[in-house]
């Protein structure tokens, strides 16, 4: 017998000995102990429904190839996208902000930067998200209420006044009208004379998950995906450090999905976008290095860590095996993470700080590149300055006091974490394969397949909470009868809507309306030609003073609007 065969036989002998040891442990120590003190429940599962063993051993990782675990910064990037991770620099601490007018939000940005925040994230109000100008009848009462109102380039100038966009990354959470906000951002950068290849950050732009989960859409699915394609291609050619899309599982999860569906649905959306861009003739390695992702970190600590590790592995394999990527940067999944808003409670709202801290720690142990921690009062309204400072300090404590960032992937090699990572990978690929067999992402969105799965899991979770099977402190466990909530909420400025409308109308009066009309006509021509990129004319339009509503209403006349078939 040669040396390699001898080593293999020796390893098999050791595993068999371990298998017998585990069997004897179960039959003797465990059985005797359980007779004296039964376990809390007959079976244990993760929040996503994966069965959990009592203990994990080398037997549970024997089918995971060592190359699938690998080393940080090497394919398949299970242990992290970069070789030194937080030993080089910490993740970007990116607290989201947005309310009232651009000036109001700019003040919050400056406050957060003064407190040590290292990246900006913008929340937009509902009219902006849906492509309505602030003076549209549909906007009444919603302007600046749940995010910042942006109608024209002038608003964008006020939003980032005094902020050097070459030296701080900016994330913008917007989808159906994302390309217009990107055009405004580009126009502002060009006006300031910035080097476009120094701008960093991302526009969310992930429209497919809107049809699945969040329900903020304007146009039918196919022209909406074309808009995403145009953003990706434009940025690949003109903005080398900018992420033109943030493919998002966060909103899928917040709509009620399981963690596995959050991960898998994000991957099938990725596949659709990559196919769309490569069909346009752009090689995968020309744009894939700037694809970015956005995930939630829920309450099940180890499940979430395993989810992030599995997602990196799945992404790397998809990009290499399915799309033929050659550049390691094209296979390196990078993600922003937000703690789970759906887990925040109004009762005993201060314990939301603890929930958020544990979720943030899981995100860091899972290898996030960017992190937003929720404010303790977000179950009520837009977070106060105090809540945002505590949320930011939560990240800073993890970074500077716990030392968890001193070792790359410190849970790598844990029998439990590695087994759970491999199980997650297996289940993600099963869903990816099922979607392909059934006809693809767009077809299944139109049929309501994704929506139904999300709704079913959300309903099951609600029943578990109502019955106490899923504990929620303050709601169905350790409830404080007659609790009085003493909290100072962020106030809504009712004058913001009028100020915003006045600025919009001033822009309309002072712009060259003949030029805007000419450009809107060209916009329609470009929209009708599937092979042309819509970004250049949109940039010209916003520079000329066109509002978001001007652009969206013109395109509605070409493409129509989308109406979803309800799923019950």
Secondary structure, 3 states (H helix, E strand, C coil): CCHHHHHHHHHHHHHHHHHHHHHHHHHHHHHHHHHHCCCCCCCCECCCCCECCCCCCHHHHCCCCHHHHCCCCCCCCCCCCCCCHHHCCCCEECCEECCCCHHHHHHHHHHHHHCCCCEEEEEECHHHHCCCCCCCHHHCCCCCCCCECCCCHHHHHHHCCCCCCCCCEEEEECCCCHHHHHHHHHHHHHHHCCCHHHCCEEECCCCHHHHHHHCCCCCCHHHHHHHHHHHHHHHHHHCCCEECEEEECHHHHHCCCCHHHHHHHHHHHHHHHHHHHHHCCCCHHHHHHHEEEEEEECCCHHHHHHHHHHHHHHHHHHHHHHCCCCCHHHHCCCEEEEECHHHCCCCCHHHHHHHHHHHHHHHHHCCCCEEECCCCCCCCCCCCHHHHHHHHHHHHHHHHCCCHHHCCCCCCCCHHHHHHHHHHHHHHHHHHHHHHHCCCHHHHHHHCHHHHHHHHHHHHHHHHHHHCCCCCECCCECCCCCCCCCCCCCCCCCCHHHHHHHHHHHHHHHCCHHHHHHHHHHHHHHHHCCCCCCHHHHHHHHHCCCCHHHHHHHHHHHHCCCCCCCCC
